[in-house]
């Protein structure tokens, strides 16, 4: 009888262990949706009035130009791999048609109209969560041809983490507050260990363990609005393809800057006569 009980106990352990493994495996794929804001770099702003380009700080620079952009960032993950994508942003063009006395003056005039011209490229980041590496893929379209470039880099680690006992629920998960010195200020980071991998929407602020569901700095903020562990995400979806040309991170930056400059120039040529 005692031997039978021992066997039953072992069987129960095996079944319980299998159930726990299946539960963990079921949580190894899904999506996290973040809402984000980031202060716009003034060097990226271009304002042209009557054919003259104005820089921030100029007396004639419009006071109502927003200095913060809002966007959505989604992390799709499966096993040891993940993919970051962003929505929102894009180059904005504001046009104004004035009468002789300005908007609303003699001869008419309309209020400024804002047009989103989209992005000069598509950028996707693929992550190897186990090896803590990132592959950034830049897809640049010129005429009817799209060329993809890829740069690989390790995920840098920022030192000086201070973990506190303060907790908060974010997107249904309990997070602990940490503070980290980063970019000449102190960031506040909220980390949960209730998900089976390690990740941060700001890669340099990836903890040793856990998923960052919120991070707050003076110039940028991310906050998870939803964690969906039922989303069907295949590993092939979150791994980069083999068609991209390999370049260095420095070369990728140059390609990104050139694509922005070309896109901006075409926009100025198209809309310059309408300011």
Beta strands, then each sheet from edge to edge (+ up, - down):
strand 1: 29-39
strand 2: 47-49
strand 3: 52-54
strand 4: 68-78
strand 5: 81-87
strand 6: 92-95
strand 7: 113-116
strand 8: 121-128
strand 9: 133-142
strand 10: 145-154
strand 11: 162-170
strand 12: 173-182
strand 13: 185-192
strand 14: 211-216
strand 15: 220-228
strand 16: 245-246
sheet 1: 11+ 12- 13+ 14- 15+ 1- 4+ 5- 8+ 9- 10+ 16+
sheet 2: 2+ 3-
sheet 3: 6+ 7-
end
